Amino acid sequence: MKIAITGKGGVGKTTVSSILSRLYADEGYRVLAVDADPDANLALALGFTKKEIDEIVPISEIKDLIAERTGAQSGSIGSFFKMNPKVDDIPERYCRTLNGVSLLTMGTVDTGGSGCVCPEHVLLKRLTSHLVLQNKDVVIMDMEAGIEHLGRGTASGVDAFIVVIEPGVRSLQTFEKVKKLANDIGVSEIKVVANKIRNKEDEDFIRDNVGDSLLGFIHYSKDVIDSDRNNQSAYDADLNLKEEIKIIKNAIESSVRNDS
């Protein structure tokens, strides 16, 4: 199972990513959770301590690794370097594991313009393709608000594209943006998880705007809000949240079976 989760900032996609990861791990799967969001906080959601998080160096910032695999120094643009670097051993070497979930933090490429072709970018793209197309385990990617990490060939290996939204127009705009980006690379099925639902009016608003794309609802929880402030994983903070995401997990698996 390969799942890519996206959505605008603050909608709860990292919470969804972390709990799905924990649920699969509880079932005995080998789970790789990939933090591919520049605002990386999946480690916190999975329950890593602040000390452990401070010790994590994103792949994009490991300069020796980038130079070794691409043949060029980090930050160099316009020089010759390998476009197909070796990446198959990176997950095993650089993952941190907790509660049965292995975490890989990708990081980002800080450039002044779009379309960067630099050693860091090439390594991250190659690593993403490997994780999606070659890895045999459950892979859950917590992404930024789009699917720019994925190219046409890589996207074909993803079983489920999920946009986490909340009941608001801006969140729906992100959903429409992701759908367009996905269609551009040949992906037609984009699913939705609706978070921070307060009442039936919120549910109706979501249903009216996303239709059959909806996988399920996650209702507003003060315990989840407090867990973030208390540096606690939401997985351990709210049993109702876990049950709602279990239902969503089953819907994902049903959707994948129907599409295959």
BELPEPE-V170744 format. One line per field, one symbol per residue. phi: phi as a letter, one per 40 degrees, with the letter a starting at -180 (. if undefined). burial: I if it has 16 or more other C-alpha atoms within 10 Angstrom, else O. A space follows every 10 residues. Layout:
BEGIN
phi->???
burial->???
END
This chain:
BEGIN
phi->.bbbbbicdg chccccdccd cccccccgcc bbcbcbcdcc acdccchccc ccccccbddc bccccccccb gacdgcbgcc accbccbccc dccbcbbafg bcbbbcgbbc bcacgcbbdc cccccccdcc cccbccccbb bcbccibccb cdccdcccca bbbcbbcacc ccccdcccdc dcccbgbbbb bbbcbgcbac ccccdcdcbb fccccibbcd bcccdccccc fbccdccacc cdccccccdc cccccccccc
burial->IIIIIIIIOO IIIIIIIIII IIIIIOOOOI IIIIIIIOOI IIIIIIIIOO OOOOOOOIII OOOOIIIOII IIIIOOOOOO IOIOIOIOOO IOOIIIIOOI IIIIIIIIIO OOOOOOOIII IIIIIIIIII IIIOOOOIII IIIIIIIOII IOOIIOIIII IIIIIIIOOO IIOIIOIIII IIOOIOIOII IIIIIIIOOO OIIOOIOOOI OOOIIIIIIO IOOIOOIOOO OIIIIOIOOO IIOOIIOIIO OIOOIOOOOO
END
